[in-house]
Amino acid sequence: MTAASFDLFGTLVTASTPDDPAAAVARELRDRGVAVPEAWATTYRTPHVDTPDGAETPLPAHVAAALRSRGFEASDTVVRHAVVAAFDPDVRRVEGVDAALQAARERGPVGLCSNCSVPELVPRTLVRADLRGTFDAVVTSAACGFRKPHPRPFETVAADLGVDPSALVHVGDDPETDGGIEALGGRFVDATETPLSTLGDRLGGEP
């Protein structure tokens, strides 16, 4: 059985992101009564959580650790709400999404495998792109703990789809991250080279 997974941002949708993430997070923290240290931009860009190679630190955990590193405190709930608000996106579907998903579904189960450190961003994006309920499995780096190209996200989405990773075709726009499926024997399709509207020709298997 063939299964397909898709990257989200840059592959199926375009989504707005803050021009200055540190400033956007600081604004949302202040709006919730949280004081932000001076030189916040530098503090925000500095790692504060030790993680293994390839591991994902959810952005709220990073922000909370950054505040604590300068002697500032805020509840986890407030920090999470501030981060989610700072990254609230405007979303547009990429041309050919419907055709690509239909072609994949004709060949087997379909999953989503996305690098995303912001809680709620992927489900919110799926709702706004009218893609909620489309996928048989949804895996994010924040939830599984590792970022593509680490094997864990691919292994997780393959297991959720009921296939071995070697039977997975992953469609994405970044060969360095999405191409990590090839280390597990699966196949990578570069969405920057293959239009989504013609994806069926690259998926293999019987429609």
C-alpha positions in Angstrom: 0.0 0.0 0.0 1.2 3.5 -0.9 0.7 6.4 1.6 1.4 10.1 1.1 2.1 12.8 3.5 2.3 16.5 2.9 4.2 19.4 4.4 1.9 22.3 5.2 3.5 25.7 5.1 4.9 26.6 1.7 3.5 23.4 0.2 -0.3 23.4 0.7 -0.7 26.9 2.1 1.0 30.2 2.4 0.6 31.8 5.8 1.6 35.3 7.1 4.3 35.4 9.7 5.4 38.4 11.8 8.1 40.5 10.2 9.7 40.7 13.7 8.7 37.7 15.8 10.4 38.9 18.9 8.6 42.2 18.8 5.2 40.5 18.1 5.6 38.2 21.1 6.7 41.1 23.3 3.6 43.1 22.3 1.3 40.2 23.1 3.0 39.6 26.4 2.7 43.3 27.4 -1.0 43.2 26.4 -1.4 40.5 29.0 0.4 42.4 31.7 3.7 40.6 31.4 6.8 42.8 31.7 9.5 42.1 29.0 13.2 42.6 29.7 15.4 45.1 27.9 17.3 43.8 24.9 14.4 41.3 24.4 15.2 40.8 20.7 18.6 39.3 21.7 17.2 37.3 24.5 14.5 35.9 22.2 17.1 34.8 19.7 19.3 33.1 22.3 18.7 29.4 23.0 17.5 28.8 26.6 16.4 25.1 26.5 18.9 22.3 26.1 17.5 19.9 23.5 19.0 16.9 21.6 20.0 17.3 18.0 16.9 17.6 15.8 14.6 18.1 18.7 11.8 20.7 18.7 11.3 23.2 21.6 7.7 24.5 21.5 7.9 28.2 21.2 6.0 28.9 24.5 8.6 26.9 26.4 11.4 28.9 24.8 9.7 32.2 25.5 9.0 31.2 29.2 12.7 30.2 29.6 13.9 33.4 28.0 11.8 35.4 30.5 13.1 33.4 33.4 16.7 33.8 32.2 16.4 37.6 32.9 14.5 37.2 36.1 11.0 37.7 34.7 8.1 35.4 35.3 4.8 34.6 33.7 2.4 31.7 33.8 2.6 29.0 31.2 -1.0 29.7 30.1 -0.3 33.4 29.6 2.8 32.8 27.6 1.1 30.2 25.4 -1.8 32.6 24.7 0.7 35.4 23.8 2.7 33.2 21.4 -0.4 31.9 19.7 -1.8 35.4 19.2 1.6 36.7 17.9 1.6 34.1 15.2 -2.1 34.2 14.2 -1.9 33.9 10.4 -3.7 35.0 7.3 -3.8 31.8 5.2 -4.2 31.1 1.5 -4.3 27.7 -0.2 -1.7 27.0 -2.9 -3.1 26.4 -6.4 -3.7 22.7 -7.1 -4.3 21.6 -3.5 -7.6 19.8 -4.2 -6.2 17.9 -7.2 -3.1 16.9 -5.2 -5.1 15.6 -2.2 -7.5 13.8 -4.4 -4.7 12.1 -6.4 -3.1 11.0 -3.1 -6.3 9.7 -1.6 -7.0 7.6 -4.6 -3.8 5.7 -3.9 -4.0 5.3 -0.1 -4.1 7.1 3.2 -3.0 10.7 3.4 -1.2 12.5 6.2 0.2 15.9 7.2 3.7 16.2 8.5 4.7 19.8 9.5 7.6 21.5 11.2 5.8 24.0 13.5 6.8 25.1 17.0 3.7 27.2 17.7 0.8 25.4 19.4 -2.5 25.6 17.7 -1.0 27.1 14.5 -1.4 24.0 12.4 -5.1 23.2 13.4 -6.0 26.9 13.0 -4.4 27.0 9.6 -6.2 23.9 8.5 -9.5 25.5 9.6 -8.8 28.7 7.7 -7.7 26.8 4.6 -10.8 24.6 4.7 -8.6 21.6 5.2 -9.8 20.4 8.6 -10.7 16.7 8.5 -8.9 16.2 5.3 -6.0 14.1 6.6 -5.9 10.6 8.1 -3.1 11.7 10.4 -1.6 15.0 11.4 1.9 15.2 12.9 3.7 18.4 14.0 7.2 18.8 15.3 5.9 20.4 18.5 3.8 17.4 19.2 6.2 14.6 18.3 9.2 16.4 19.7 11.5 16.5 16.7 11.8 18.5 13.4 12.1 17.2 9.9 14.6 15.9 8.6 14.9 13.9 11.9 13.3 10.5 11.3 10.8 10.8 14.1 8.2 12.9 12.4 8.2 10.7 9.3 8.1 7.5 11.4 5.2 8.9 13.4 3.1 9.9 10.4 3.9 6.6 8.6 2.8 4.6 11.7 -0.4 6.6 12.0 -1.1 5.9 8.4 -0.4 2.2 8.9 2.6 1.8 6.6 6.3 1.4 6.9 8.3 4.7 6.3 9.7 3.1 3.2 6.2 3.1 1.7 5.7 6.8 2.3 5.8 9.5 -0.4 6.3 12.8 1.3 5.5 16.0 -0.6 7.2 19.2 0.5 8.9 22.4 -0.6 12.3 22.0 1.2 14.7 19.3 0.1 16.8 19.7 3.3 13.9 19.1 5.7 11.2 17.3 3.7 13.8 15.2 1.9 14.6 13.5 5.1 12.1 10.8 4.2 14.7 9.4 1.8 17.0 8.3 4.7 14.2 5.9 5.7 13.7 4.5 2.2 10.7 6.6 1.4 10.3 9.0 -1.5 10.4 12.8 -1.6 8.5 14.9 -4.2 9.7 18.5 -4.4 6.6 20.7 -4.7 8.7 23.5 -6.1 9.5 21.4 -9.1 6.2 19.4 -9.4 3.0 21.5 -9.5 0.4 20.1 -7.1 -2.1 19.9 -10.0 0.2 17.3 -11.7 1.2 15.4 -8.5 -0.7 12.3 -9.5 2.0 11.5 -12.0 4.7 11.3 -9.3 2.9 9.5 -6.6 3.1 6.0 -8.0 0.7 3.2 -7.2 -2.7 2.6 -8.8 -5.3 5.4 -8.8 
